């Protein structure tokens, strides 16, 4: 049974930081790209960041570039999202996901999803 479990969400003031973690269990995800997506109330799920299976390449949405950093620890089968300079518009449920094939930018290509963790940024 494959599981992705996110943690690290919470309430933070604008300008603050949070680090999200996504721990994978049930199989080795070394060949999978891992991504973070988010969904705010009334909005569609959107791409935030992704990292290739070997960690060699990272990708970011324009809205978070320069503020968020994705990284991975293959030994722990865990991927992280360091979020700095948070803004109220970053408020959303954040999901981690894993995928083998297809565009790294599209949620439709991700096979496994976590349950999500709430991030709330107050102004």
N, C-alpha and C positions, 0 to 999 in steps of 0.2 A: 504494500500500500504506500503510495507516494503522498507525502505531505510537505507543504510549504507553510511555515508559521512565521508571521511577522510580529515584531515587537518594537517598542521604542516610541510609539506615538504618544501624544499628550497635548496639553495646553501650554502655549508659550506666547510671550509678547512679541510684537513686531520687532524685528532686528535680532531676535534670539536665534538659537540653534537647537536642532534635534538630530539624533542619529537613529535611523531605522535599521533594524536587522531582519534578515530573512533566513531562517534555518531550514535546510532541506533534509528530509529523512526518507528512507525507503528505497533509495537508489542513489547512485553516484551521478551527479549532474555535471561532471567535468566537461562533457561534450555539448552541454546546453548553454545557449546564451541566456542570461538572466536580465529581466527588465523590471522596472518600477513604473506603474501606472497610477493615476489618481482619478477620483470621481467626486466632484462637488455636487451638492444637492441641485437637482434640476438640470444637470449638465451631463454630457456624454463622458465616458471614460477616456482619458487622454494619456498619451505617452509622456513619461517624465525622463527616464534615463535607461540605458542598457549597457551591458558589458558582455563581450564575447566569452565563449567557454574557457579559452586560455587566458583571459584577462588582458589580451593584447590591445583591444580596441574598446573605446567607450563612446557613447552617443548620448546627446542631451537635447531636450527640447529647448528652443530659443528662450523660453520664459524662465528657465532655471539655469541656463549656462552661466558659469562664473560664480554661482551661488551654491549649487549642489555638486556633490562628488559621489560617484558610484565606485565601489571597490568590492573585491571578493577574496575570500580565504578558502582555497580549495581543500585544505586539510580539515577545515571545520564544516565544509559544505555550506558555507554561509556567504551571503552577499549583503552589503551595507549601502545605505544611502545617507551621507552626511549632508545635512541641510543647514546652511548658514544664511544670515541676513533674511530671515523669513518675513514674508509679507502676508497680510490678511487674505490676499487672493490665493495663497498657497493652501488655505483651509480646504481639506478634502479627506476622503478615505483613501489611503494609499495601499496599493496591492503589489505584491511581488509575483512574478510569473517566470516560467522557464519554457524555452522553445528550442527545437532542433533545426527547423527549416523555415524558409520564407523570410519576408522582410522583417527586420528587427524592430521596425517602427510600428507595426500593426498588431494590435491585440488579438486579431483573428488567428495569428500564427502561433500563439502561445498555448501549449498543451496543458500546463499545470499552473494552478493559481492558489495563492494563499487566501485567507479569510478576510484580510484587510485590517488596517489599523488607522484609527482616527487621528488626524493632525488638525489642531485648531490654533489659529494665530490671531490673537486679539490686537486691536489697534490702540 
